Amino acid sequence: MNCIIIEDEIPAQRILLNYISKIPEVHLIEVFQSALDANNTIANTDIDCIFLDINLPDISGLQFIKTISNSPAIIMTTAYPEHAVESFELENICDYLIKPFSFERFLKAVNKCKKGINNSLSSTLKGETSSNDFFLNIDKTLHKVSLRDILYISSDKNYVTIFTKTNKLTYLDSLKNWILKLPREKFIQIHKSHIINCSEVEKISGNLVFINGQKVPIGRSYKKNLLNITTL
């Protein structure tokens, strides 16, 4: 789980850094002292969770959340419990930590956040059936998709595009949600921005996979695993 910290108090930063270091599956990307400094990273990096203080310079944490489109999960941190009711009314707030908080309470918030992330794709895929057909709700329209028809899936910032044999569907989501839910024996990630359907691969040439006449790039760190799976 990729996360960032937005906290202007150094002692509070140190506590969060210490707690995060004890959880191997939580990966800290960067620490910021103001929300405005973090804006570019949130927009251009695959962030799963933000540890966000409420009292910040320039713009408060609660005000900043309202400016983020397709916000990652948020764990609020503050010394002022009176803000809790207001914060929970905002979308994507998964927990509220009142300073000083223990590691046990911190771990509970992280686990709650991880559970929400893992369930996010399930809430998007509606009407799933035993035949691996499901519906994607995009712009208030339900689009039926079959797993067997997916050629590959690509991400671009906060959007995911699903390429099928007959269609191309783009909507707000993260590639990580799909990685968690797709059957691993059939789909494989070959790049930080691409997942492919192994059964649809026509050929592999250099750092490209050819699927249905289209070229999908292979990331250097993913190539060995791809070749192990697709070659005899």
C-alpha positions in Angstrom: 0.0 0.0 0.0 1.6 3.3 -1.1 1.1 6.2 1.2 2.2 9.8 1.9 2.2 11.9 5.0 1.0 15.5 5.1 1.9 16.8 8.5 3.6 20.1 9.5 4.7 19.1 13.0 8.1 17.3 13.1 7.4 15.2 16.2 4.1 14.0 14.7 6.0 13.1 11.5 8.5 11.0 13.4 5.7 9.1 15.1 4.1 8.3 11.8 7.4 7.3 10.2 8.2 5.0 13.1 4.8 3.3 13.0 4.9 2.9 9.2 8.3 1.3 9.4 6.8 -1.5 11.5 4.3 -2.5 8.7 6.2 -4.0 5.7 3.3 -3.8 3.3 2.9 -0.1 3.8 5.3 1.8 1.5 6.0 5.5 2.3 6.4 7.6 -0.9 7.1 11.0 0.6 6.5 13.4 3.6 5.0 16.9 3.1 4.6 19.8 5.5 1.7 21.3 3.6 -1.1 20.0 1.4 -0.2 22.3 -1.5 3.3 20.7 -1.7 1.7 17.3 -2.0 -0.8 18.2 -4.7 1.4 17.3 -7.7 2.5 13.9 -6.2 -1.1 13.0 -5.5 -2.1 13.8 -9.1 0.8 12.0 -10.8 1.6 9.0 -8.4 -0.3 5.9 -7.6 -1.1 6.7 -3.9 -3.4 4.4 -2.0 -3.6 6.3 1.3 -2.8 9.7 2.8 -2.1 10.3 6.5 -3.4 13.9 6.6 -3.3 16.4 9.5 -6.2 18.8 9.7 -4.4 22.0 10.9 -2.0 22.8 8.1 -0.5 26.0 6.6 -2.2 27.7 3.6 -5.1 25.2 3.5 -6.6 22.9 6.1 -6.7 19.1 5.6 -10.5 19.2 5.4 -10.5 21.9 2.8 -7.8 20.2 0.8 -9.8 16.9 0.6 -12.6 18.8 -1.2 -10.2 19.8 -4.0 -9.0 16.3 -4.8 -10.7 14.4 -7.6 -10.7 10.6 -7.2 -9.1 10.9 -3.8 -7.0 8.1 -2.3 -8.2 6.7 1.1 -7.6 9.2 3.9 -6.6 8.7 7.5 -7.0 11.9 9.3 -4.7 12.8 12.2 -5.3 15.7 14.6 -5.2 16.8 18.2 -8.7 18.2 18.0 -11.5 15.6 18.3 -14.2 18.2 17.5 -13.4 17.9 13.8 -14.2 14.2 13.7 -17.9 14.5 12.8 -17.2 16.9 9.9 -14.3 14.7 8.5 -16.4 11.6 8.4 -19.0 13.3 6.3 -16.3 13.6 3.5 -15.8 10.9 0.9 -12.9 8.5 1.3 -12.2 9.3 4.9 -11.6 5.8 6.3 -10.5 6.6 9.9 -9.7 9.4 12.3 -6.7 9.3 14.7 -6.6 11.7 17.6 -3.1 12.6 18.8 -1.4 11.1 20.6 -2.4 7.7 19.3 -0.9 4.3 20.0 0.7 1.9 17.5 -2.3 -0.4 18.1 -4.8 2.3 17.2 -2.6 3.2 14.1 -2.5 -0.4 13.0 -6.3 -0.7 13.3 -6.7 2.4 11.0 -4.3 1.0 8.5 -6.0 -2.4 8.4 -9.4 -0.6 7.9 -7.9 1.4 5.1 -6.4 -1.7 3.4 -9.8 -3.5 3.6 -11.5 -0.5 2.0 -9.0 -0.5 -0.9 -9.4 -4.2 -1.5 -13.2 -3.9 -1.6 -13.2 -0.8 -3.9 -13.2 -2.8 -7.1 -15.9 -5.1 -5.7 -18.2 -2.1 -5.3 -17.6 -1.2 -8.9 -18.1 -4.6 -10.5 -21.9 -5.1 -10.2 -23.9 -8.1 -11.2 -20.9 -10.5 -11.3 -21.9 -14.0 -12.4 -20.3 -17.4 -12.4 -19.5 -17.0 -16.1 -17.1 -14.1 -15.2 -19.4 -11.5 -16.7 -19.8 -8.2 -14.8 -21.1 -4.7 -15.3 -19.0 -1.5 -15.0 -20.9 1.6 -14.0 -19.4 4.4 -16.2 -21.2 7.8 -16.5 -24.4 6.3 -15.2 -24.4 3.6 -17.8 -23.8 -0.1 -17.0 -21.4 -1.8 -19.5 -21.3 -5.6 -19.6 -17.8 -7.0 -19.7 -16.6 -10.6 -19.9 -13.2 -11.5 -18.5 -12.5 -13.7 -21.5 -12.9 -10.7 -23.8 -10.4 -8.4 -22.0 -7.2 -8.0 -24.0 -5.4 -5.8 -21.6 -5.9 -3.0 -19.1 -3.9 0.2 -18.9 -3.8 3.1 -16.4 -3.1 6.8 -16.9 -2.9 8.8 -13.6 -6.3 8.3 -12.0 -7.9 6.5 -14.9 -8.0 2.9 -16.1 -8.9 1.8 -19.6 -10.1 -1.7 -20.3 -9.4 -2.9 -23.9 -11.7 -5.7 -25.0 -12.1 -7.4 -28.4 -15.0 -5.0 -29.2 -14.7 -2.0 -26.9 -12.6 0.4 -24.9 -13.8 1.6 -21.5 -12.2 4.4 -19.5 -13.2 5.4 -16.0 -11.8 6.5 -12.6 -10.0 3.7 -10.9 -6.5 2.3 -10.2 -4.6 -0.5 -11.8 -3.9 -2.0 -8.3 -7.6 -2.7 -7.8 -7.6 -4.8 -10.9 -4.4 -6.6 -10.0 -6.0 -7.7 -6.7 -9.2 -9.0 -8.3 -8.2 -10.5 -11.7 -7.4 -14.3 -11.8 -3.6 -14.6 -11.6 -3.5 -17.7 -13.8 -4.9 -15.7 -16.7 -3.8 -12.0 -16.2 -0.3 -10.7 -15.5 1.1 -7.3 -14.9 3.9 -6.5 -17.4 4.4 -2.8 -16.7 3.5 -0.3 -14.0 0.7 0.8 -16.2 -0.4 -2.4 -18.0 -2.0 -5.8 -17.2 -2.4 -8.3 -20.1 -4.5 -11.3 -20.7 -1.9 -14.0 -21.3 -4.1 -16.1 -23.5 -4.4 -13.2 -26.0 -0.6 -12.7 -26.5 0.3 -13.0 -30.2 4.0 -12.5 -29.9 6.7 -10.9 -27.7 9.4 -8.9 -29.5 12.0 -6.9 -27.6 10.2 -4.9 -24.9 6.8 -5.2 -26.6 3.9 -7.6 -26.3 1.6 -7.8 -29.4 -2.1 -8.3 -28.6 -4.8 -8.1 -31.3 -2.4 -6.1 -33.5 -1.7 -3.6 -30.7 1.7 -3.1 -29.0 1.9 -3.1 -25.2 5.2 -2.1 -23.5 7.0 -4.4 -21.1 8.6 -2.9 -18.0 12.2 -4.0 -17.3 11.4 -5.4 -13.8 8.4 -7.4 -15.2 10.0 -9.0 -18.2 11.6 -12.0 -16.5 8.3 -13.0 -14.9 6.5 -12.6 -18.2 8.9 -14.8 -20.0 8.8 -17.5 -17.3 5.0 -17.7 -17.7 4.6 -17.5 -21.4 7.6 -19.6 -22.6 8.2 -23.3 -22.3 
